[in-house]
Amino acid sequence: MVSIYTISDKALMGKQINLLSAYIAECFFKSNIKTDKQCVIGCTADFSKCVDSNDILIFLVDKSCDKLNQYICDVTKSVIIENPYAKNSIYAHYKKLNQPMEKEVENEWKMPSQAQAIVNPINTTQGYILEHNNTIYCVLPNIYDEARIMFDDVVLDYILKEQKKKYRSYTFKSFGLGIDLISKVIEAEIKNKSKVSINLFEKPMEVDIVLKSIDTNKDLDDIAKSVFLKLDKYIYSVEDIPIEKVVYKLLKLNEIKVSFAEDISCGEICSHLVKQADDAVNYIDKSIVVPNIESKMTTLGIDKSLIDTQGEVSPNVVYQMAVNLIKNSNADVVVSNVGKFTATNNAQNGLCYIAVGDRKEIHVYKNVFKGNYKDIIDSATVSSYFYLIKKLKKNDFHLDKNTI
């Protein structure tokens, strides 16, 4: 059994989905290890009272936490030492940046004497893992991209080394449907009597559907096929990879280029895409950020009269942005978006229009996202990727009430 604790004093932690905690729980589920608890603890808490006894304890920390390190030392009969591997990793990071080392990072190389350091290849925040009295203690930075690499490369293999049964799994990544609706659609498969486990892991705008069974169970393939057929239009990948990686692979496979004109997403669509591979930039023709009326007029040639009559955040404006973008680029397909964030006493949400198309046709999709300003940006980015995937797969996505 696993307990996952996020150690943080941030006000919103625990009130929104922790993608890192959800990812780790999903990985354990695929390996037939049950996650018993996912919760948040403050940095100054009494860990001896907050942490339950379990086989595996995962701690996700915003920064090195002295009280947590001391708690782990107390229960594992260790002492705090300077770990040379973590120290060398931090020195190498600053040497690569050609910058002087900051004094506060010294805490990052201090950890229990029995611990095995898990070095962070990206940043200065380090991790460690140790085992005592049949309990595994693991500390990782609460930063998704960094911790995922550390977890995948070190932690999972360390924990699974004693696993004897071999399991096989399918992961379907879906967009646009909530857990409740997906549960109803595949209710028969969830209730199957063939010992095939089906778990749903929710993220903003997305749900991962993970099917798992013993390797020799022949019913797994049939049940997976049934789930896929029922949710086909909402599944954007049958690999456990991020949605932007799917876009990159489709662009490369088809050898086509895309151009972006971003308003509400503020450049996030292009930014995440270029990080997927060294050659990802080869499949981007243009990337333009147009956050205000003036930039839309001067950069994309949007007529002021159109904005005055239709409004800056309107289907007509985002459509014209896509039309002008593809006219003035060498791209095969384009994506544009506009949106606005509004906050009242009762709710926070954002209206967003996303246009995706090529030289033959352009579709505009209306979306209303919930959450704070950062949530709206993230939702607009993920949605833009999804509509682009549907276009690249020659399977344009139409929502009855939201397609214009």
C-alpha positions in Angstrom: 0.0 0.0 0.0 1.2 3.5 -0.9 0.6 6.9 0.8 1.4 10.0 -1.1 1.9 13.2 0.9 2.4 16.7 -0.7 4.4 18.8 1.8 3.4 22.4 1.1 2.1 25.6 2.6 0.6 27.0 -0.6 -3.0 28.1 0.0 -4.5 26.3 -3.0 -2.6 23.0 -2.6 -5.1 20.3 -1.9 -8.0 22.3 -3.5 -6.9 21.4 -7.0 -5.7 18.3 -8.8 -2.0 17.5 -8.0 -0.9 16.1 -11.4 2.4 14.7 -10.0 0.6 12.8 -7.2 -2.0 11.5 -9.7 0.7 10.4 -12.1 2.6 8.5 -9.3 -0.7 6.8 -8.2 -1.4 5.8 -11.8 2.0 4.2 -12.2 1.6 2.2 -9.0 -1.8 1.1 -10.1 -0.4 -0.3 -13.4 2.1 -2.3 -11.3 -0.7 -3.7 -9.0 0.3 -1.5 -6.0 -2.7 0.2 -4.4 -2.5 3.8 -3.4 -4.2 4.2 0.0 -4.0 7.9 0.5 -3.2 11.2 -1.3 -3.2 14.3 0.9 -1.5 17.6 1.8 0.5 18.3 4.9 1.9 21.7 6.0 5.7 22.1 6.2 5.6 22.8 9.9 3.3 19.8 10.8 4.1 17.1 13.3 4.9 14.4 10.9 4.9 11.7 13.6 1.2 12.4 14.0 0.3 13.0 10.3 2.0 10.2 8.6 0.4 6.8 8.7 2.3 3.5 8.6 2.3 2.0 5.2 4.6 -0.1 2.9 5.6 2.9 0.7 5.6 6.6 1.7 6.1 9.2 -1.0 6.7 12.8 0.0 6.4 15.6 -2.6 8.1 18.7 -1.3 8.2 22.3 -2.6 11.7 22.7 -1.2 13.9 20.9 1.3 12.0 20.4 4.5 14.1 20.1 7.7 11.3 18.8 9.8 10.4 16.0 7.3 14.1 15.0 7.0 14.4 14.8 10.7 11.2 12.8 11.0 12.6 10.3 8.5 15.9 10.2 10.4 14.1 9.5 13.6 12.1 6.5 12.3 15.0 5.0 10.3 17.7 5.6 12.9 19.7 7.8 10.6 21.4 11.2 10.9 21.5 14.1 8.6 24.6 14.2 6.4 25.8 16.0 3.3 25.2 13.6 0.4 28.1 13.8 -2.1 26.1 12.8 -5.1 23.4 15.4 -4.5 26.1 18.0 -3.8 28.0 17.3 -7.0 24.7 17.5 -9.0 24.0 21.0 -7.6 27.5 22.2 -8.2 27.4 20.9 -11.8 24.0 22.7 -12.3 25.5 26.1 -11.4 28.7 25.4 -13.3 26.6 24.7 -16.4 24.8 28.0 -15.9 28.1 29.8 -15.2 26.5 31.3 -12.1 27.5 31.5 -8.5 25.7 29.0 -6.2 22.9 30.4 -4.0 23.4 29.8 -0.3 19.9 28.4 0.4 20.4 25.4 -2.0 22.9 23.9 0.5 19.9 22.3 2.3 19.2 20.3 -0.8 22.2 18.0 -0.4 21.5 17.3 3.3 19.6 14.0 3.7 19.4 10.9 6.0 22.6 8.9 6.1 20.9 5.7 5.0 19.3 7.4 2.0 20.2 6.8 -1.7 20.3 10.2 -3.4 18.0 10.7 -6.5 19.8 13.5 -8.4 17.7 16.0 -10.3 19.0 16.3 -13.9 17.2 19.5 -14.5 17.4 21.7 -11.4 18.8 22.0 -7.9 16.0 20.4 -5.9 17.1 16.8 -5.1 15.4 13.6 -3.9 16.2 10.5 -2.0 15.0 7.0 -1.2 15.6 4.6 1.7 14.1 1.4 3.2 13.8 0.6 6.9 11.8 -2.1 8.6 10.0 -3.1 5.3 8.9 0.5 4.7 10.2 2.6 1.8 10.6 6.3 2.3 10.9 8.5 -0.8 11.3 12.3 -1.1 10.9 14.0 -4.5 10.5 17.7 -5.5 6.9 18.7 -6.1 7.6 19.8 -9.6 5.9 17.6 -12.3 8.5 17.6 -15.1 11.5 17.2 -12.8 10.0 14.6 -10.4 8.5 12.5 -13.2 12.0 11.9 -14.6 13.4 11.0 -11.2 10.4 8.8 -10.4 10.5 7.0 -13.8 14.3 6.5 -13.8 14.9 5.5 -10.2 12.0 5.2 -7.8 9.7 2.9 -9.8 12.4 0.3 -10.5 13.6 0.4 -6.9 10.1 -0.3 -5.6 9.2 -2.9 -8.2 12.3 -5.0 -7.8 10.4 -7.4 -5.4 7.3 -7.6 -7.5 6.9 -11.2 -8.8 3.6 -11.2 -10.7 3.8 -9.8 -14.3 1.0 -7.5 -15.3 -0.1 -6.0 -18.6 -1.9 -2.7 -19.0 -3.6 -0.4 -21.5 -3.7 3.4 -21.1 -6.2 5.4 -23.1 -5.9 9.2 -22.7 -9.2 11.0 -23.2 -10.3 14.6 -23.5 -13.5 16.5 -22.8 -15.4 13.9 -20.7 -15.6 13.8 -16.9 -15.1 10.7 -14.8 -18.8 10.3 -14.1 -19.8 10.2 -17.7 -17.0 7.9 -18.7 -18.0 5.6 -15.9 -21.6 5.4 -17.2 -20.4 4.8 -20.8 -18.1 1.9 -19.9 -20.1 0.6 -16.9 -20.3 -2.9 -18.3 -16.6 -3.1 -18.8 -15.9 -1.7 -15.3 -18.1 -4.4 -13.8 -16.5 -7.2 -15.8 -16.0 -10.5 -14.1 -12.7 -11.3 -15.8 -10.5 -9.8 -13.2 -9.5 -6.8 -15.4 -9.1 -3.7 -13.2 -10.2 -0.4 -14.7 -9.2 2.8 -13.0 -9.9 6.4 -14.0 -7.4 9.2 -13.2 -8.7 12.7 -13.7 -6.6 15.8 -14.8 -7.9 19.2 -15.9 -9.8 18.6 -19.1 -8.5 15.0 -19.3 -9.1 11.5 -17.9 -6.7 8.6 -18.2 -8.4 5.2 -18.5 -6.1 2.5 -17.3 -6.9 -1.2 -17.7 -4.7 -3.8 -16.0 -4.6 -7.5 -15.5 -2.3 -10.4 -15.1 -0.2 -10.9 -18.2 -1.9 -14.2 -19.1 -5.5 -12.9 -18.9 -6.7 -13.1 -22.5 -9.9 -11.1 -21.7 -7.8 -7.9 -21.3 -7.5 -7.3 -25.0 -11.2 -7.8 -25.7 -12.3 -5.5 -22.8 -9.7 -2.8 -23.9 -11.1 -3.0 -27.5 -14.6 -2.5 -26.2 -13.6 0.5 -24.1 -11.8 2.1 -27.0 -14.7 1.7 -29.4 -17.1 3.3 -27.0 -14.9 6.3 -26.3 -13.2 6.5 -29.7 -13.8 10.2 -30.5 -12.6 11.3 -27.1 -9.4 9.3 -27.0 -6.4 11.2 -28.3 -3.7 8.6 -27.5 -3.3 4.9 -26.7 0.2 5.7 -25.3 0.9 7.1 -21.8 2.5 10.3 -23.1 1.5 14.0 -22.7 -0.9 15.5 -25.2 1.8 17.9 -26.7 4.0 14.8 -27.4 1.1 13.3 -29.4 0.9 16.6 -31.5 4.7 16.4 -32.1 4.6 12.8 -33.2 1.7 13.5 -35.6 3.4 16.5 -37.1 6.6 14.5 -37.7 4.8 11.4 -39.0 2.9 13.5 -41.6 5.8 15.8 -42.3 3.7 18.9 -42.0 4.1 22.3 -40.3 1.8 24.3 -38.0 1.5 28.0 -37.2 0.1 29.5 -34.0 -1.6 32.8 -33.3 -2.1 32.8 -29.5 -4.2 35.3 -27.4 -5.5 33.6 -24.2 -2.8 30.9 -24.2 0.0 33.5 -24.2 2.5 31.4 -26.2 2.1 28.2 -24.1 1.0 26.1 -27.1 4.2 26.7 -28.9 6.4 26.7 -25.8 5.3 23.2 -24.7 5.5 21.8 -28.2 9.1 22.8 -28.9 10.2 21.1 -25.7 9.1 17.6 -26.9 12.2 16.9 -29.0 15.3 18.6 -30.5 13.7 18.7 -33.9 10.2 19.8 -32.8 11.0 23.4 -34.0 11.3 22.0 -37.6 7.5 21.5 -37.6 6.6 25.0 -36.5 6.4 27.7 -39.2 5.2 30.7 -37.2 4.3 31.4 -33.6 2.7 34.8 -32.9 1.4 36.0 -29.5 -1.3 38.7 -29.9 -2.7 39.5 -26.5 -4.4 42.8 -27.3 -6.4 44.6 -30.1 -3.4 46.5 -31.4 -1.2 43.5 -31.9 -4.1 41.6 -33.7 -4.5 44.5 -36.1 -0.8 45.2 -36.8 0.5 41.6 -36.8 -2.4 39.7 -38.2 -4.2 42.4 -40.2 -7.5 42.1 -38.3 -9.9 44.9 -39.3 -10.8 47.2 -36.4 -14.3 47.4 -37.7 -14.7 43.6 -37.2 -13.5 43.9 -33.6 -15.8 46.9 -33.0 -18.9 45.1 -34.3 -18.2 41.5 -33.1 -16.0 42.0 -30.1 -12.3 41.0 -29.6 -13.3 37.7 -28.1 -15.6 36.4 -30.8 -15.8 33.5 -33.3 -15.5 35.9 -36.2 -12.2 37.4 -34.9 -10.6 34.1 -34.2 -11.6 32.7 -37.6 -10.1 35.8 -39.3 -7.0 35.3 -37.3 -6.6 31.8 -38.6 -7.4 32.8 -42.2 -4.8 35.6 -42.2 -2.3 33.4 -40.5 -2.4 30.7 -43.1 -2.4 33.2 -45.9 0.9 34.7 -44.6 2.7 31.5 -43.6 4.0 28.3 -45.2 2.1 26.2 -42.6 -0.1 23.3 -43.6 -2.4 23.8 -40.6 -3.0 26.7 -38.2 -4.3 27.2 -34.7 -5.6 30.5 -33.3 -7.4 31.4 -30.0 -8.9 34.3 -28.2 -10.4 34.4 -24.7 -11.1 36.4 -21.6 -11.0 35.7 -17.9 -13.8 36.9 -15.6 -14.1 36.7 -11.9 -17.2 37.3 -9.7 -18.0 36.6 -6.1 -19.5 33.3 -7.1 -17.2 32.0 -9.9 -14.1 32.3 -12.0 -14.3 31.2 -15.6 -13.0 32.0 -19.1 -14.8 32.2 -22.5 -12.5 31.0 -25.3 -12.8 30.5 -29.0 -10.3 28.2 -30.7 -9.9 28.0 -34.5 -8.1 25.0 -36.2 -7.9 24.5 -39.9 -6.0 24.4 -43.2 -6.4 26.0 -46.6 -9.6 24.1 -47.3 -11.6 24.6 -44.1 -11.4 26.1 -40.6 -13.5 25.1 -37.6 -14.1 27.4 -34.6 -14.8 25.8 -31.2 -16.5 27.6 -28.3 -15.3 26.7 -24.8 -16.1 27.9 -21.3 -13.4 26.9 -18.8 -13.6 27.1 -15.0 -10.8 28.1 -12.7 -8.4 30.9 -12.0 -6.4 32.8 -14.7 -3.6 30.1 -14.8 -6.3 27.4 -15.1 -7.9 29.1 -18.0 -4.5 29.4 -19.8 -3.8 25.7 -19.2 -7.2 24.6 -20.4 -7.0 26.7 -23.5 -3.6 25.2 -24.3 -4.7 21.6 -23.8 -7.9 22.2 -25.8 -6.0 23.7 -28.7 -3.8 20.6 -28.8 -6.8 18.3 -28.7 -8.6 20.0 -31.6 -5.3 20.1 -33.6 -4.9 16.3 -33.0 -8.4 15.7 -34.4 -7.5 17.8 -37.4 -4.2 16.0 -37.9 -6.0 12.6 -37.6 -8.5 13.7 -40.3 -11.2 13.4 -37.6 -12.6 16.8 -37.0 -14.3 17.0 -33.6 -17.7 18.4 -33.4 -19.5 19.2 -30.1 -23.2 19.6 -30.8 -23.6 22.9 -28.8 -20.1 24.2 -28.9 -19.1 24.0 -32.5 -19.7 27.1 -34.5 
